Amino acid sequence: MANRYGLGRRIAIIGGYGQMGEWFSGFFKGEGYEVVISGRDYRRTAAMSRKLGVKAAKSNPEAVRGADIVMISVLPYSFEHVLREIAPHIRKGQKVIDVTSVKVLPVRLMHKYIKNALVLGTHPMFGPSADRRGQNFILTPTNPKERRYANELGKFLRKRGFNISIMSPQEHDSMIGAVLSLTHFIGLVTADSWRKMGVEKHMRTSSTSFRFLSDFVRSVVDSNPDLYSYLQMDVRDASKAERLFISTAEYWTAMIAKRRRRDFSRRMKALSRYVGDIQSNWKR
């Protein structure tokens, strides 16, 4: 099946004992790939390889040798170091893809260090606990060769239930502030507000909507703090989106305090139409 899409048979996953590295290791093994994983800590790599039933490499350069695809699944702060480490060992015909949460800088760095193989920036818009069906997966080619590969990889992923979007790294990063950084910000601020309010005293009488929100908040606060700090502090438009959210919250707070019921009702109905429209368009 893998060769039908020109994707090869063996994949090396650098950062294979991380949460997303573990997810992709299991995914590709299930698709019939020979999977080899590597990471900074060989003991953790070996433990994960035994858990998943995949191969463990003692180093990142060892992992990439013989692989058709090299997937880099590390935190943004480690990305350039990994590229420097593996670049001398990458051979012609291999494909190097990354799964970091931003794209402009990682793609630029892959082009800088990887000269004899095709590279492709990607971003799975889901966490390791998500069901893959209906999840969004973004591919960010920058030239015709990368676009052809993105089309092939996109076909492979669509067959497995993902929604595929192809865009430039710049377009990707411009939307991350609103789509990802703001979402995480809301979860973090909500959790901190609950802590200050002592909301745990009311958990036994909580509503369905509260439990739904608490599941979302839990998914945020249980994530990797290093990654989330990067998405808050190093994504260009994150602070812009968050300032807009805060100013909008202040407007609603003032409207409620002044008991402007007509304004409240009018705006809530308008928002219902707006959210309904964007969800309808998204499902098409």
VENQUI-V999591 format. One line per field, one symbol per residue. phi: phi as a letter, one per 20 degrees, with the letter a starting at -180 (. if undefined). psi: psi as a letter, one per 40 degrees, with the letter a starting at -180 (. if undefined). A space follows every 50 residues. Layout:
phi: ???
psi: ???
This chain:
phi: .ffgemdmcdcddenfefffffffffffffenfedcdbafdfffffffff femceddfbfgffffneecdddccfgfeffgffgfegfdedfnfcdcccf eccgfgffffffedddbfcbecbfebefeefffneecddcfcbgffffff fffffgfffdneedcdbfgffgffefgeedffgfgffffffffgffemfg fdffdfeffffffffffffffeeffffffffeddegefffffffffffff fffffffelefffgfffffffffffgffffffff
psi: ddddefeadhhhhhfeeiddddddddddddeeihhhiiadhddddddddd defiihieidddddheidhhhhgiiddedddddddddeehiheihhiifi eidddddddddddhdeihihhihhfiieeihdheihhhhgieiddddddd dddddddddeeihhhhiiddddddedddddddddddddddddddddefed eedefiidddddddddddddeeihddddddddeehdeddddddddddddd dddddddefgdddddddddddddddddddddde.
